[in-house]
């Protein structure tokens, strides 16, 4: 059986995902067969495995770190929220049902068996399994039946590293407080601390580190620096950071829906020095007069986990009027997945796949009707896009529950396996498709931005950018972690 090491955080976004990614690459470079693992993930950013399963985006990045193709066992339980109290439950890559929070709490015994099966299968094939926890292990209300943090660690009998983000402030309170809220056996399996995102002189932090070790009798395994311009796909929070540039040629506005999914689609835009990619977030619900959409060249309607609800949300924000005004002034609009469905005439959900059964009127720009169905499409695809007489290769993935049909002849935007996909309007102002990751190819990005109004230089493919970032993470782990102590802990555990 493989050795197992778990990384848990004092808070969400403490750095669990990036630490596991860096360690995966570091150990893989040493020739160790290492695999990532997250027992239970709650996220709307996901990826498609070669077998047609669905896992969290963070585990896809970690698999890249380990030089591995994606597997559903890396993330056996994925929860995709579709309301404030409910989520789609995905087991071993396949959506099985929607559940409210209380129902899922009762379902955890089944989910625990699923997690155990995946961990065992990985253990039979790898030397080291690096496990990412979820949120914080000190969430008292979630302790009963926990499979995401200490519940898994106890069952798997593995050591735990606790990581905290010093950039948030109160790092010593986070670490000591979290430890204090754990049971005695859970405290004993915490083998050390990692402090993340430190800026400044480490000697000024030294007295605090000494105090922490004396207080808890546990070592600080490393203090990781704040890594600027780290371009790794985010698991949940939208990364709005851009490269400072005086070369901007094009302004892009991404509408942020209440259930936006796979917002990593726009990382390639965000990182291009000639694109100003901004996000339009919701305004206060009580604010009667909603601000107008800012002037831009291209508006993007992203994916959504609850398309009809987000279509209502779009209209409540007044964005439908802003889109119409933008088009009147000569702007372009692009829809991806759920955003593509919204551009049609209607979206029907007769079986209540994403909410209450019913039909919603679309924005009406395409002569297209969409029906949501239980069987989700999960595909990795490649093809060609054609715009303005030019053709480029493109690759990406599809994750959607809807099937869209045109009521009139269409002008396809994509060709995938000799099959027309997507649509571009007769006036050349509006385009859309189901393909996530469409901007990740430098050539495809340049072609679409040219259609939107500006000729931009080709940058690296986003895949190359992300691989460089993963290597940076591994380098930081090697430099700032006590790897010898960490290796000894893993070897000697129990």
Residue pairs with C-beta under 8 A, 6 or more apart in sequence:
1 123
1 124
2 35
2 122
2 123
2 124
2 125
2 126
2 127
2 128
2 129
3 127
3 128
3 129
3 490
3 491
3 493
4 37
4 119
4 123
4 128
4 129
4 131
4 156
4 158
5 128
5 129
5 130
5 131
5 158
5 159
5 160
5 161
5 486
5 489
5 490
6 130
6 131
6 132
6 133
6 152
6 153
6 156
6 158
6 159
6 160
6 161
7 16
7 19
7 20
7 23
7 130
7 131
7 132
7 133
7 160
7 161
7 163
7 194
8 16
8 133
8 136
8 137
8 149
8 150
8 153
8 160
8 161
8 162
8 163
9 15
9 16
9 133
9 135
9 136
9 162
9 163
9 164
9 165
10 136
10 138
10 162
10 163
10 164
10 165
10 174
10 175
10 177
10 178
11 135
11 136
11 164
11 165
11 168
11 174
12 135
12 136
12 236
13 165
13 236
13 237
14 163
14 164
14 165
14 174
14 196
15 163
15 165
15 194
15 196
15 197
15 224
16 132
16 133
16 163
17 58
17 61
17 62
17 132
17 235
18 196
18 230
18 232
18 473
19 161
19 163
19 194
19 196
19 224
19 473
19 477
20 36
20 62
20 65
20 130
20 131
20 132
21 36
21 58
21 61
21 62
21 65
21 232
21 470
21 473
22 65
22 470
22 473
22 474
22 476
22 477
23 34
23 65
23 130
23 474
23 477
24 34
24 35
24 36
24 62
24 63
24 65
24 66
24 130
25 65
25 66
25 470
25 471
25 473
25 474
26 474
26 477
26 478
26 483
27 34
27 66
27 128
27 130
28 34
28 65
28 66
28 67
29 474
32 127
32 128
33 125
33 126
33 127
33 128
34 66
34 126
34 127
34 128
34 129
34 130
35 63
35 66
35 68
35 74
35 122
35 125
35 126
35 128
35 129
35 130
36 59
36 62
36 63
36 65
36 66
36 74
36 129
36 130
36 131
36 132
37 59
37 73
37 74
37 75
37 118
37 119
37 122
37 129
37 130
37 131
37 132
38 56
38 58
38 59
38 74
38 75
38 131
38 132
38 133
38 134
39 76
39 77
39 115
39 118
39 119
39 131
39 134
39 147
39 148
39 152
40 76
40 77
40 78
40 79
40 111
40 115
40 134
40 147
40 148
41 55
41 56
41 58
41 59
41 75
41 77
41 78
41 79
41 134
41 235
42 78
42 79
42 80
42 81
42 87
42 134
43 56
43 57
43 58
43 78
43 79
43 80
43 235
43 236
44 80
44 81
44 236
44 259
44 260
44 261
44 262
44 305
45 56
45 57
45 58
45 233
45 234
45 235
45 236
45 261
45 262
45 263
45 264
46 54
46 55
46 56
46 57
46 78
46 80
46 261
46 262
46 399
47 54
47 55
47 56
47 57
47 59
47 60
47 70
47 397
48 54
48 70
48 378
48 379
48 380
48 397
48 398
48 399
49 55
49 69
49 70
49 71
49 72
49 93
50 69
50 70
50 380
51 71
51 72
51 93
52 93
52 378
52 379
53 70
53 71
53 72
53 92
53 93
53 94
53 378
54 72
54 78
54 90
54 93
54 94
54 95
54 376
54 378
54 399
55 70
55 71
55 72
55 74
55 75
55 78
55 93
56 75
56 78
56 235
57 233
57 234
57 235
57 262
57 264
58 132
58 233
58 235
59 70
59 74
59 75
59 132
60 70
60 233
61 232
61 233
61 466
61 470
62 74
62 130
62 132
63 69
63 70
63 71
63 74
64 466
64 467
64 470
65 470
65 473
65 474
72 92
72 93
72 118
73 92
73 118
73 121
73 122
74 118
74 122
76 91
76 92
76 114
76 115
76 117
76 118
77 89
77 90
77 91
77 111
77 114
77 115
77 147
78 89
78 90
79 87
79 88
79 89
79 90
79 104
80 87
80 88
80 90
80 261
80 305
81 87
81 259
81 305
82 88
82 98
82 259
82 305
82 306
82 309
82 354
82 355
83 306
83 309
83 355
85 100
85 101
86 98
86 99
86 100
86 101
87 98
87 99
87 101
87 104
88 95
88 97
88 98
88 305
89 95
89 96
89 97
89 98
89 99
89 104
89 107
90 96
91 111
91 114
92 114
92 118
93 378
94 376
95 376
99 107
104 111
105 144
105 145
108 145
108 146
108 147
109 145
111 147
112 145
112 147
112 151
112 155
115 147
115 152
116 155
119 129
119 156
122 129
123 129
128 490
131 152
131 153
131 156
131 158
133 148
133 149
133 152
133 160
134 148
134 149
135 142
135 148
135 149
136 149
136 178
137 146
137 149
137 150
137 160
137 178
137 182
137 186
138 177
138 178
138 181
138 182
140 181
142 148
143 150
143 151
145 151
146 152
150 160
150 182
150 183
150 186
150 189
153 160
153 186
153 189
154 185
154 186
154 189
157 189
157 494
158 189
158 493
159 189
159 190
159 191
159 489
159 490
159 493
160 186
160 189
160 190
160 191
161 190
161 191
161 192
161 193
161 194
161 221
161 486
162 175
162 178
162 179
162 190
162 192
162 193
162 194
163 193
163 194
163 195
163 196
164 171
164 174
164 175
164 178
164 193
164 194
164 195
164 196
165 171
165 174
165 196
165 197
166 195
166 196
166 197
166 198
166 223
167 196
167 197
167 198
167 199
167 226
168 174
171 195
172 208
172 211
172 212
175 193
175 212
175 216
176 212
176 215
176 216
179 187
179 190
179 216
179 218
182 190
190 218
191 218
191 219
191 489
191 493
192 218
192 219
192 220
192 221
192 485
192 486
192 489
193 212
193 216
193 218
193 219
193 220
193 221
194 220
194 221
194 222
194 223
194 224
194 481
195 205
195 209
195 220
195 222
195 223
195 224
196 224
197 224
197 225
197 226
197 227
198 205
198 223
198 224
198 225
198 226
199 225
199 226
202 223
205 223
209 220
209 223
212 220
213 219
213 220
219 482
219 485
221 481
221 482
221 485
221 486
222 477
222 480
222 481
222 482
223 480
224 476
224 477
224 480
224 481
225 476
225 480
227 472
227 473
227 476
229 241
229 243
230 469
230 472
230 473
231 267
231 271
231 465
231 466
231 468
231 469
232 466
232 469
232 470
232 473
233 264
233 267
233 466
234 263
234 264
238 256
238 260
238 263
238 279
239 267
239 270
240 270
240 278
240 279
241 270
242 270
242 271
242 276
242 277
243 270
243 271
243 272
243 273
245 273
245 274
247 273
247 274
248 273
248 274
248 275
248 276
249 274
249 275
249 454
249 455
249 456
250 274
250 275
250 276
250 297
250 298
250 449
250 452
250 453
250 454
250 456
251 275
251 276
251 278
251 295
251 296
251 297
251 298
252 266
252 269
252 275
252 276
252 277
252 278
252 296
252 297
252 298
252 299
252 300
252 452
253 278
253 279
253 280
253 293
253 294
253 296
253 298
253 299
253 300
254 263
254 266
254 277
254 278
254 279
254 280
254 300
254 302
255 280
255 299
255 300
255 301
255 302
255 314
255 319
255 339
256 263
256 279
256 280
256 281
256 282
256 302
257 302
257 304
257 310
257 313
257 314
257 338
258 282
258 306
258 309
258 310
258 313
259 304
259 305
259 306
259 309
259 310
260 302
260 303
260 304
260 305
260 310
261 302
261 303
261 304
261 305
261 337
261 338
261 399
262 302
262 303
262 337
262 399
262 436
263 302
263 303
265 302
265 303
265 336
265 436
265 437
265 438
265 439
266 277
266 300
266 302
266 439
267 462
268 439
268 440
268 445
268 459
268 462
268 465
269 275
269 277
269 439
269 445
270 277
271 459
271 462
271 465
272 445
272 456
272 459
273 459
274 454
274 456
274 457
275 449
275 456
278 294
278 296
280 293
280 294
280 319
282 313
282 317
283 290
283 291
283 317
285 316
290 317
290 318
292 318
292 322
292 325
293 299
293 319
293 322
293 323
293 325
293 326
296 326
296 331
297 331
297 332
297 452
297 453
297 454
298 331
298 332
298 333
298 334
298 449
298 452
298 453
299 322
299 323
299 326
299 331
299 332
299 333
299 334
300 333
300 334
300 335
300 336
300 339
301 314
301 333
301 334
301 335
301 336
301 338
301 339
301 340
301 342
301 343
301 432
302 336
302 337
302 338
302 339
303 336
303 337
303 338
303 339
303 399
303 400
303 436
304 310
304 337
304 338
304 339
304 342
305 338
305 354
306 354
306 355
307 338
307 341
307 342
307 347
307 354
307 370
307 372
307 402
308 347
308 349
308 354
308 355
308 358
308 360
309 354
309 355
310 338
310 342
311 342
311 347
311 360
311 362
311 363
312 360
314 320
314 342
320 363
323 333
323 363
326 333
327 333
327 429
327 430
330 429
331 429
332 429
332 430
332 431
332 451
332 452
332 453
333 343
333 365
333 429
333 430
333 431
334 430
334 431
334 432
334 448
334 452
335 341
335 342
335 343
335 430
335 431
335 432
335 433
336 432
336 433
336 434
336 435
336 436
336 438
337 398
337 399
337 400
337 434
337 435
337 436
338 400
339 432
340 404
340 422
340 432
340 433
340 434
341 347
341 362
341 370
341 400
341 402
341 404
342 362
342 363
343 362
343 363
343 365
343 366
343 368
343 430
343 432
344 362
344 363
344 364
344 365
344 366
344 367
344 368
344 369
344 370
344 404
345 361
345 362
345 364
345 366
345 367
345 368
345 369
345 407
346 359
346 360
346 361
346 362
346 369
346 370
347 359
347 360
347 362
347 369
347 370
347 371
347 372
347 402
348 358
348 359
348 360
348 369
348 370
348 371
348 372
349 355
349 356
349 357
349 358
349 359
349 360
349 371
349 372
350 357
350 359
350 371
350 372
351 357
351 372
351 373
351 374
353 372
353 373
353 374
353 401
354 372
354 401
362 368
362 370
365 425
365 430
366 406
366 410
366 423
366 425
366 430
366 432
367 406
367 407
367 408
367 410
368 404
368 405
368 406
368 407
368 410
368 423
369 404
369 405
369 407
370 402
370 403
370 404
370 405
371 402
371 403
372 401
372 402
373 401
373 402
373 403
374 401
375 401
376 399
376 400
376 401
377 398
377 399
377 400
377 401
377 434
378 397
378 398
378 399
379 397
379 398
380 395
380 396
380 397
381 395
381 396
381 397
381 398
381 416
381 417
381 435
382 393
382 394
382 395
382 396
382 416
383 393
383 394
383 395
383 414
383 415
383 416
383 417
383 421
384 391
384 392
384 393
384 394
384 414
384 415
385 391
385 392
385 394
385 413
385 414
385 415
385 438
385 444
385 447
385 448
386 413
386 415
387 413
387 424
387 431
387 447
387 448
387 450
387 451
388 447
388 450
388 451
390 447
390 450
392 441
392 443
392 444
392 446
392 447
393 441
393 443
393 444
394 414
394 435
394 438
394 441
394 444
395 437
395 440
395 441
396 435
396 436
396 437
396 438
396 440
397 435
397 436
397 437
398 434
398 435
398 436
399 436
400 434
404 434
406 423
410 420
410 423
411 423
411 424
411 425
411 426
412 420
412 421
412 422
412 423
412 424
413 421
413 422
413 423
413 424
413 431
413 432
413 433
414 420
414 421
414 422
414 433
414 435
415 421
421 433
421 434
421 435
422 431
422 432
422 433
422 434
422 435
423 431
423 432
423 433
424 430
424 431
425 431
428 451
431 448
431 451
438 444
438 448
439 445
439 448
439 462
440 461
440 462
440 463
441 461
441 462
442 458
442 459
442 460
442 461
443 458
445 456
445 458
445 459
446 455
446 456
446 457
446 458
449 455
449 456
450 456
459 465
477 483
